[in-house]
Amino acid sequence: MQIKFNKSFDGHIATLKKGMVVSFIEWCQRCKDNKELGSVPSRKEYKHLYIFFRKIASDVRAVLIKEQNNNFIEIILDNHKCYDDTRIKYGYKKSSYYGS
């Protein structure tokens, strides 16, 4: 299975300092090795997933999504609004943008 990256991944990774990129890659590896704490989404239709969240820089957030006991399926590196939208989609947060 191939990992999916969000559209703005390349643009955001290019803005990070080398140390931040190294730290991000190491975090991804620890997540893969089950050495980081992730969580199962609260929304019923996503219970088969395991998700990791991380703040990378002041304006860059990361979300790693994997199938439980399997490989990563998506890596999202984006701004805070996209991060919030992702958290809303999977049931981690109610929207502060859309009045819910």
Helices and strands as residue ranges (DSSP letters): E 4-5, H 9-15, H 18-32, G 44-46, E 49-57, E 60-67, E 72-78, H 80-89
